[in-house]
Structures are given as structure tokens and as C-alpha cells.
Amino acid sequence: NYPTTNLEAISCGTPVLTFKTGGSPESALWYGNICQSSIDSIKEKLDCLRLLKIEENVYAKLTINATTAKYIKMMKTQL
């Protein structure tokens, strides 16, 4: 249950805005925002994404090694 739509958006350089369901939060952890099921929460996260100045082509710089290292580091801190 891992949403490929989020992964496709990230691979195109589009930040993800998602809800806390299925595998969605994992994909948005570094490259987007997770919002609650309320209009105010969605608006707040959209404003954050709009105001956030993301380095141009930051997603194009993703590599399997860099992404794997980030994931392992994150998992170690949560254990």
C-alpha cells in the first residue's frame, strides 16, 4: 500500500502534500508535508509549500545511495 503517485510527483520535482494514510507519510517525510483532514491544515501546508524556496532541481540530485543513506539514518533515530 505505497502510493506511486507520490513517488512520481517527487521524481518530477513536485513536493508532496498528503494525508496520514497507507504509505503516504513515508514519501512526504523529506519531500513534502503531511496534513490532517481539515481545510485549515491543508491550507496551512499549502502555504508552507508555496513559501518554501526549494533549491532548483533538488530532486534531480537524488541518487539511490543518498536516499538510502538518509532512510537508514532516519530509521536508526526512530528505533
N, C-alpha and C positions, 0 to 999 in steps of 0.2 A: 504494500500500500504506500508506495512512494510516488508522489505526483511528478510526472515527467514534464508537465507544463512549467513548473518552477525551474527545473534544470534547463529547459530550453530557453527560458527567459534569461537566466543567468548567463548561459553561453552566448547570448546575443548582446550582453551588456546591459540588460534591463534589471534593475533591482526588483526583488520580490516583495510583495505585500500579501500576507496570507493569514489564515486563521490557525489556531492551535488544534489541528486535526491530522490524523494519519501521520505521514512522514513530512508534512509541510514545514513544521518548525525547524527541522534539521537543515533544510535547504536555505531557509531565510536567516539562519543564525548569523552568518557572516556577510551575506549579500542582500539584505533586505530587512523587513520588520514583520513582527507577529502582532496582530491586533486582536482585541476582544470583539465579541459580536455586538457592538454598539456603533451607532453612527458617529458619536463623539470620538471613539477610539480610532475608527477608520479615518476620520478627518485629521486627527492628530498625527497619525502615522503617515498619511499622505503629505501633510505639511512638512514633516521631518524629511521625507524623501525628496520633496521638491526643493527644500532649502539646503539639503546636503550637497556639498560640492565634491563629487566623486572624481578622482583623478581620471583623466581621459584615457580610455582603453585599459582600465584597470583589469577588466575581465579577460582581455586578450592576453594578459600576462600570467594567467593561471596556468600552472603546469600540474601534472599528476603528482610529482614529488612534493611541490609546495603545498598543494591541497591536502595530500595525505599527511604530511608533517603537521599541518595545522589541526587536522582532525585528531590525530594521535595525541597531540598536546592538550587539546580540549578534553578528550576522554580521560586522560590521566588526572586532570584537575577536578573532574567530576567524581572520580572514584574515591 
